[in-house]
Amino acid sequence: MPDRLDITWIVLIGLALATILLPPLMPRPLLGNAVLLSLAAVKGRRIALDFMDLRAVPALWRGLVGAWIIIVPLFAWLASAVIALI
């Protein structure tokens, strides 16, 4: 039976393939950016929780790292949205 790291590794490979295959299928670039950045956030969360072993730390640290993983792609998406509107 595979352990958590093996499952995370398989999920990360699947997300990486989705990152490659999905952008040509997106009808609008802004939607494509949102999908790609959300996939990046999911990958970052899986890496932080499993490979950095943040599942075993206090909830405050998990929350801070999780918030950082969400905020960075959100700012990147907002920047792409502003550029698209200009």
C-alpha distances in whole Angstrom, upper triangle without the diagonal:
4,7,10,12,10,10,14,14,14,16,18,19,19,22,23,24,25,28,29,29,31,34,36,35,36,40,41,40,40,37,36,36,35,32,31,31,29,26,27,27,24,23,24,23,19,21,23,20,17,19,22,20,22,20,22,25,28,28,31,30,27,30,32,29,28,32,33,30,31,35,35,34,36,39,38,38,42,43,42,44,47,47,47,50,52
4,7,8,6,7,10,10,10,12,15,15,16,19,20,21,22,24,26,27,28,31,33,33,34,37,38,37,37,35,33,33,32,29,28,28,26,23,24,24,20,19,21,20,16,17,19,17,14,15,18,17,20,18,20,23,26,26,29,27,24,27,29,26,25,29,29,26,28,32,31,30,33,36,35,35,38,40,39,40,44,44,44,46,49
4,6,5,6,9,10,11,13,14,16,17,19,20,22,23,24,26,27,28,31,34,33,34,38,38,37,37,34,32,32,31,28,27,27,25,22,23,22,19,18,19,18,14,15,16,14,11,12,15,13,16,14,16,19,22,23,26,24,21,24,26,23,22,26,27,24,26,30,29,29,31,34,33,34,37,38,38,39,42,43,43,45,48
4,5,5,6,9,10,10,12,14,15,16,18,20,21,22,24,26,26,29,32,31,32,35,36,34,34,31,30,29,28,25,24,24,22,19,19,19,16,14,16,14,10,11,13,10,7,10,12,11,13,11,13,17,19,19,22,20,17,20,22,20,19,22,23,20,22,26,26,25,28,30,30,30,33,35,34,36,39,40,40,42,44
4,5,5,6,9,10,10,12,14,15,16,18,20,21,23,24,25,28,30,30,31,35,35,33,33,31,29,28,27,24,23,23,21,18,18,18,15,13,14,13,10,9,12,10,6,7,11,10,13,12,14,17,20,21,23,20,18,21,22,19,19,22,22,19,22,25,25,24,27,29,28,29,32,33,33,35,38,38,38,41,43
4,5,5,6,9,10,11,12,14,15,17,18,20,21,23,24,27,29,29,30,34,34,33,33,31,28,28,27,25,23,23,22,19,19,19,16,14,16,15,12,12,15,13,10,10,14,14,16,16,18,21,24,24,26,24,21,24,25,22,21,25,25,22,24,27,27,26,28,31,30,30,34,35,34,36,39,39,39,42,44
4,5,5,6,9,10,11,12,14,15,16,18,20,21,22,25,27,27,28,31,32,31,31,28,26,26,25,22,21,22,20,17,17,17,14,13,15,14,10,12,14,13,10,11,15,14,16,15,18,21,23,23,25,23,20,22,24,21,20,23,24,20,22,26,25,24,26,29,28,28,32,33,32,34,37,37,37,40,42
4,5,5,6,9,10,10,12,14,15,16,18,20,20,23,26,26,26,30,30,29,28,26,24,23,22,20,18,18,17,14,14,14,11,9,11,10,7,8,11,10,7,9,12,12,14,13,16,18,21,21,23,20,17,20,21,18,17,20,20,17,19,22,22,20,23,26,25,25,28,30,29,31,34,34,34,37,39
4,5,5,6,9,10,11,12,14,15,17,18,20,22,25,25,26,30,30,28,28,26,24,24,23,20,19,19,18,15,14,15,13,10,12,13,9,9,12,12,10,9,13,14,16,16,19,21,24,24,25,23,20,22,23,20,19,22,22,18,21,24,23,21,24,27,25,26,29,30,29,31,34,34,34,37,39
4,5,5,6,9,10,11,12,14,16,17,18,21,23,23,24,28,29,28,28,25,23,23,23,19,18,19,18,14,15,16,13,11,14,14,11,12,15,15,12,13,17,17,19,19,21,24,26,26,28,25,22,24,26,22,21,24,24,20,22,25,24,22,25,28,26,26,30,31,30,32,35,35,34,37,39
4,5,5,6,9,10,10,12,14,15,16,19,21,21,22,25,26,25,25,22,20,20,19,16,15,16,14,11,12,13,10,8,12,12,9,10,14,13,12,13,16,16,18,17,20,22,25,24,25,23,20,22,23,20,18,21,21,17,19,22,21,19,22,25,23,23,27,28,27,28,32,32,31,34,36
4,5,5,6,9,10,10,12,14,15,17,20,20,21,25,25,23,23,21,19,19,18,15,13,14,13,10,10,11,9,6,9,11,8,8,12,13,11,11,14,16,17,17,21,22,25,24,25,22,19,21,22,18,17,20,19,16,17,20,19,17,20,23,21,21,25,26,25,27,30,29,29,32,34
4,5,5,6,9,10,11,12,14,17,19,19,20,24,25,23,24,22,19,19,19,16,14,16,15,12,12,14,12,10,13,14,12,12,16,16,15,14,18,19,21,21,24,26,28,27,29,26,23,25,26,22,21,23,23,19,20,23,22,20,23,25,23,23,27,27,26,28,31,30,30,33,35
4,5,5,6,9,10,10,12,15,17,17,18,22,23,22,22,20,17,18,18,14,13,15,14,10,12,14,11,10,14,15,12,14,17,17,16,17,20,21,22,22,25,27,29,28,29,27,24,25,26,23,21,23,23,19,20,23,22,19,22,25,23,22,26,27,25,27,30,30,29,32,34
4,5,5,6,9,10,10,13,15,15,16,20,20,19,19,17,14,15,14,11,10,11,10,7,8,11,8,7,11,12,11,12,15,16,15,16,18,20,20,21,24,25,27,26,27,25,22,23,23,20,18,20,20,16,17,20,18,16,18,21,19,18,22,23,21,23,26,26,26,29,31
4,5,5,6,9,10,12,15,15,16,20,20,19,19,18,15,15,15,12,10,12,12,8,9,12,11,8,12,14,13,13,16,18,17,16,19,21,22,23,26,27,29,28,29,26,23,24,25,21,20,22,21,17,18,20,19,16,19,21,19,19,22,23,21,23,26,26,25,28,30
4,5,5,6,8,11,13,13,15,19,20,19,20,18,15,16,16,13,11,14,14,10,12,15,13,12,15,17,16,16,20,21,20,20,22,24,25,26,29,30,32,31,32,30,27,28,28,25,23,25,24,20,21,23,22,19,22,24,21,21,24,25,22,24,28,27,26,29,31
4,5,5,6,9,11,11,12,16,17,16,17,14,12,13,13,10,9,12,11,8,11,13,12,11,15,16,15,17,20,21,20,21,23,25,25,25,29,30,32,30,31,29,26,26,27,24,22,23,23,19,19,22,20,17,19,22,19,18,22,23,20,22,25,25,23,27,29
4,6,6,7,10,11,12,15,15,14,15,13,10,10,11,8,6,9,10,7,8,12,11,10,13,16,15,16,19,20,20,20,22,24,25,25,29,30,31,29,30,28,25,25,25,22,21,22,21,17,17,19,17,14,17,19,16,15,19,20,17,19,22,22,21,24,26
4,6,7,9,10,12,15,16,14,16,15,11,12,14,11,9,12,14,11,12,15,15,14,17,19,18,19,22,24,23,23,25,27,28,29,32,33,35,33,34,31,29,29,29,26,24,25,24,21,21,23,21,17,20,22,18,18,22,21,19,21,24,23,22,25,27
4,6,7,8,10,13,15,14,16,14,11,13,15,11,10,14,15,12,14,17,16,16,19,21,20,21,24,25,25,25,27,29,30,30,34,35,37,35,35,33,30,31,31,28,26,27,26,23,23,25,23,19,22,24,21,19,23,23,20,22,25,24,22,26,28
4,6,5,7,10,12,11,13,11,8,10,11,8,8,12,12,10,13,16,15,15,18,20,20,21,24,25,25,26,28,29,29,30,34,34,36,33,34,32,29,29,30,27,24,25,25,21,20,22,21,17,19,21,18,17,20,21,18,19,22,21,20,23,25
4,5,5,9,9,8,10,9,6,8,10,8,8,11,13,12,13,16,17,17,19,21,22,23,25,27,27,27,29,31,31,32,35,35,37,35,35,33,30,30,30,27,25,25,25,21,20,22,20,16,18,19,16,15,18,18,15,16,19,18,16,20,22
4,6,8,10,9,12,11,8,11,14,12,11,15,16,15,17,20,20,20,23,25,25,26,29,30,30,30,32,34,34,35,39,39,40,38,39,37,34,34,34,31,29,29,28,25,24,25,24,20,21,23,20,18,21,21,17,18,22,20,18,21,23
4,6,9,10,13,10,8,12,13,11,12,15,16,15,18,20,20,20,23,25,25,26,29,30,30,31,33,35,34,35,38,39,40,38,38,37,34,33,34,31,29,29,29,25,24,26,24,21,22,24,21,18,21,22,18,19,22,21,19,22,24
4,6,7,9,7,5,9,10,9,10,13,14,14,16,18,19,20,22,24,24,26,28,29,30,31,32,34,33,34,38,38,39,36,36,35,32,31,32,30,27,27,27,24,22,23,22,18,19,21,18,15,18,19,15,15,19,18,15,18,21
4,7,9,8,8,11,12,12,13,16,17,17,20,21,22,23,26,27,28,30,31,33,34,34,36,37,37,37,41,41,42,39,39,38,35,34,34,32,30,29,29,26,24,25,24,20,20,22,20,17,19,19,16,15,18,18,14,17,19
4,6,5,6,9,10,11,12,14,16,17,18,20,21,23,24,26,27,29,30,32,33,34,35,37,36,36,40,40,40,37,37,36,34,32,32,30,28,27,27,24,22,23,22,18,18,19,17,13,15,16,12,12,15,14,11,13,16
4,5,5,6,9,10,10,12,14,15,16,18,20,21,22,24,26,27,28,30,31,32,32,35,34,35,38,38,38,36,35,34,32,30,30,28,26,25,24,22,20,20,19,15,16,16,14,11,13,13,9,9,13,11,9,12,14
4,5,5,6,9,10,11,12,14,15,16,18,20,21,22,24,26,27,29,30,31,31,33,32,33,36,36,36,33,33,32,29,28,27,26,24,22,22,20,17,17,17,13,12,13,11,8,10,11,7,7,10,10,7,10,13
4,5,5,6,9,10,11,12,14,15,17,18,20,21,23,24,26,27,29,29,30,32,31,31,35,35,35,32,32,31,28,27,27,25,23,22,22,19,17,18,17,13,13,15,13,10,12,13,10,10,13,14,11,13,17
4,5,5,6,9,10,11,12,14,15,17,18,20,21,23,24,26,27,27,29,31,30,30,34,34,35,32,32,31,28,27,27,25,22,22,22,19,17,18,17,13,14,15,13,10,13,14,11,11,15,14,12,15,18
4,5,5,6,8,10,10,12,14,15,16,18,20,21,22,24,26,26,26,29,28,29,32,32,32,30,30,28,26,25,24,22,20,19,18,16,14,15,13,10,10,12,9,7,10,10,8,9,12,12,11,14,16
4,6,5,6,9,10,10,12,14,15,16,18,20,21,22,24,25,25,27,26,27,30,30,30,27,27,26,24,22,22,20,18,17,17,14,12,13,12,9,9,11,9,6,9,11,9,9,13,14,13,15,18
4,6,5,6,9,10,11,12,14,15,17,18,20,21,23,23,24,26,25,26,29,29,30,27,28,26,23,23,23,21,18,18,18,15,13,15,14,10,11,14,12,10,13,15,13,13,17,17,16,18,21
4,5,5,6,9,10,11,12,14,15,16,18,20,21,21,22,25,24,25,28,28,29,27,27,25,23,22,22,20,18,18,17,14,13,14,13,9,11,13,11,9,13,14,12,14,17,17,16,19,21
4,5,5,6,9,10,10,12,14,15,16,18,20,20,21,23,22,23,26,26,27,24,24,22,20,19,19,16,14,14,13,10,9,11,9,6,8,10,8,7,11,12,11,12,15,16,16,18,21
4,5,5,6,9,10,11,12,14,15,16,18,19,20,21,20,21,24,24,25,22,22,21,18,17,18,16,13,13,13,10,8,11,11,7,9,12,11,9,13,15,14,15,18,19,18,20,23
4,5,5,6,9,10,11,12,14,15,16,17,18,20,19,20,24,24,25,23,24,22,19,19,19,17,14,15,15,11,11,14,13,10,12,15,13,12,16,17,16,17,21,21,20,23,26
4,5,5,6,9,10,10,12,14,15,15,16,18,18,19,23,22,24,22,22,20,17,17,17,14,12,14,12,9,9,12,10,8,11,13,11,12,15,16,15,17,20,20,20,23,25
4,5,5,6,9,10,10,12,14,15,15,17,15,17,20,20,21,19,19,17,14,14,14,11,9,10,10,6,6,9,9,7,9,12,11,12,15,16,16,18,20,21,21,24,26
4,5,5,6,9,10,11,12,13,14,16,15,15,19,19,20,18,19,17,14,14,15,13,10,12,12,9,9,12,12,10,13,16,15,15,18,20,19,20,23,24,24,27,29
4,5,5,6,9,10,11,11,12,14,14,15,19,19,21,19,20,18,15,16,16,13,11,14,13,9,11,14,13,12,14,17,16,16,20,21,20,22,25,25,25,28,30
4,5,5,6,9,10,10,10,13,12,14,17,17,18,17,17,15,12,13,13,10,9,11,10,6,9,12,11,10,13,15,15,16,19,20,20,22,24,25,26,28,30
4,5,5,6,8,10,10,11,10,11,14,14,16,14,15,13,10,11,12,8,7,10,10,7,9,12,12,12,14,17,17,17,20,22,22,23,26,27,27,30,32
4,5,5,6,8,9,10,10,10,14,15,17,16,17,15,12,14,15,11,10,13,13,10,12,16,16,15,17,20,20,20,23,25,25,26,29,30,30,32,34
4,6,5,5,6,8,9,11,14,14,17,17,18,15,12,14,15,11,11,14,13,10,13,16,15,15,18,20,20,21,24,25,25,27,29,30,30,33,35
4,6,6,5,7,6,8,11,11,14,13,14,11,9,11,11,8,8,12,11,9,12,15,14,15,18,19,19,21,23,25,25,27,29,30,31,33,35
4,6,6,5,5,5,9,10,12,12,13,11,8,11,12,9,9,13,13,11,14,17,17,18,20,22,22,23,26,27,28,29,32,33,33,36,38
4,6,5,7,7,10,11,15,15,17,14,11,15,16,13,13,16,16,14,17,20,20,20,22,25,24,26,28,30,30,32,34,35,35,38,40
4,5,8,10,11,13,16,17,18,15,13,16,17,13,14,18,17,15,18,20,20,20,23,25,24,26,29,29,30,32,34,35,35,38,40
4,6,8,10,10,13,14,15,12,11,14,14,11,12,16,15,13,17,19,18,19,22,24,24,25,28,29,29,32,33,34,35,38,39
4,5,6,8,11,13,14,11,10,14,14,12,13,16,16,15,18,21,21,22,24,26,26,28,30,31,32,34,36,37,38,40,42
4,5,5,8,9,11,8,6,10,11,9,10,13,14,13,16,18,19,20,22,24,24,26,28,29,30,32,34,35,36,38,40
4,6,8,9,11,10,7,11,13,11,11,15,16,15,17,20,21,22,23,26,26,27,29,31,32,33,36,37,38,40,42
4,7,9,11,10,9,12,14,13,14,17,18,18,20,22,23,25,26,28,29,31,32,34,35,37,38,40,41,43,45
4,7,8,7,7,10,11,11,12,15,16,16,19,21,22,24,25,27,28,29,31,32,34,35,37,38,40,41,43
4,5,6,7,9,10,11,12,14,16,17,19,20,22,24,25,26,28,29,31,32,34,35,37,39,40,41,43
4,5,5,6,9,10,10,12,14,15,16,18,20,22,22,24,26,27,28,30,32,32,34,36,37,38,40
4,5,5,6,9,10,10,12,14,15,16,18,21,21,22,24,26,26,28,30,31,32,34,36,37,39
4,5,5,6,8,10,11,12,14,15,17,19,20,21,23,25,26,27,29,30,31,33,35,36,38
4,6,5,6,8,10,10,12,14,16,17,18,20,22,23,24,26,28,29,30,32,33,35,37
4,6,5,6,8,10,10,12,14,16,16,18,20,21,22,24,26,26,28,30,31,32,34
4,5,5,6,9,10,10,12,15,15,16,18,20,21,22,25,25,27,29,30,31,33
4,5,5,6,9,10,11,13,14,16,17,19,20,21,23,25,26,28,29,31,32
4,5,5,6,9,10,12,12,15,16,17,19,20,22,23,25,26,27,29,31
4,5,5,6,9,10,10,12,14,15,16,18,20,21,22,24,25,27,28
4,5,5,6,9,10,11,12,14,15,17,19,20,21,23,24,26,27
4,6,6,7,9,11,11,13,15,16,17,19,21,22,23,25,27
4,6,6,6,9,10,11,12,15,16,17,18,20,21,23,25
4,6,5,6,9,10,10,12,14,15,16,18,20,21,23
4,5,5,6,9,10,11,13,14,16,17,19,20,22
4,5,5,6,9,10,10,12,14,15,16,18,20
4,5,5,6,9,10,10,12,14,15,16,18
4,5,5,6,9,10,10,12,14,15,17
4,5,5,6,9,10,11,12,14,16
4,5,5,6,9,10,10,12,14
4,5,5,6,9,10,11,12
4,5,5,6,9,10,11
4,5,5,6,9,10
4,5,5,6,9
4,5,5,6
4,5,5
4,6
4
